[in-house]
Amino acid sequence: MVIPYTSTVREDTGVYNAKLGIWLFLASEVMLFGGLFSAYIFLRMSEQNWPRGSDHLNVWQATANTIVLITSSITMVMSWASLVMGRFRRYRLFMGATVLLAAVFLVSKAFEYAADFAHGMFPSTNTFLAIYFTLTGIHGLHVVGGMAVNLYQWGPGSRVWRTDPARFTNRVEVAGLYWHFVDLVWIVLFPVVYLL
Amino acid sequence: MEDEESAAVQRRVRSATRVFSVLAVLTVVSAESWTLHLPFLVAMTIALGIAVFKGLLVAMHFMHLTAEGRLIYLLLALALTAASALLLLPAADLFLRG
């Protein structure tokens, strides 16, 4: 079976199908995180004494995590660019780095949660911690999902490069769009939860 | 044609590298600003202003929105409008009920 418009652009939409698909999915993700941030705003507005994030959370660890995610975004761009230039080994190097940086982020987050629990900070403790764990937890799940896809593209999924390099390049581009969105959500989440 | 494509990709990589440097610096600036113990409104303006600017940089350069067509912009406009409604409709209800 030949799936059309995996490499070529559709005349009516101006993009190949997977790119339209991922942007539709990201539009739904905007609704998900938009709803969560709205919930944060209303919970905060209705609370008299809302704790300052920086008083209870590890800001410098979160800052390091932000740098890690931003770095993973640039390695994702480099992995796509390597494929466009036909350099498959360079692609594997940069995609491997992206997956590794995602793992670093998740391990750091696990240590952060462990430290929070050790200090008696649980989602049930107060409203601030409930929304903190919800926002960062759902974001973390998105990181896990993206990491799984990128690992597949680095590993068995990269076999498509041999038979249809244009299609594989587009797959990596589409995975990259999702990854940059996950990074973008954290860029907004970090100051909102940790600094304010 | 291939040379043109290669040159375009290399331009994009250089642009992304510059954006990465700006993002890293702004992240540290944002984190440092909390050590100043500024009044809440000032701190919020700085933090959110930097976050929005960084988000736009990621969207424009990493997600390459600058090169996308009207359909993608329309999709995003619809999503952002709906997400804004999630915020504005309850806000209106709260405001009307005092």
Interface residues (C-beta under 8 A of the other chain):
Chain A: T13 G14 V15 L20 W23 L24 L26 A27 S28 V30 M31 G34 G35 F37 S38 I41 F42 M45 S54 V59 W60 A62 T63 T66 I67 I70 T71 S73 I74 M76 V77 M78 A81 V84 M85 G176 L177 H180 F181 D183 L184 I187 V188 F190 P191 V192 Y194 L195 L196
Chain B: E5 S6 V9 Q10 R12 V13 A16 T17 F20 L23 A24 T27 V28 S30 A31 S33 W34 F40 A43 M44 A47 L48 I50 A51 V52 K54 G55 V58 A59 F62 M63 E68 G69 R70 L71 I72 L75 L76 L78 A79 L80 A82 A83 S84 L86 L87 P90 A91 L94
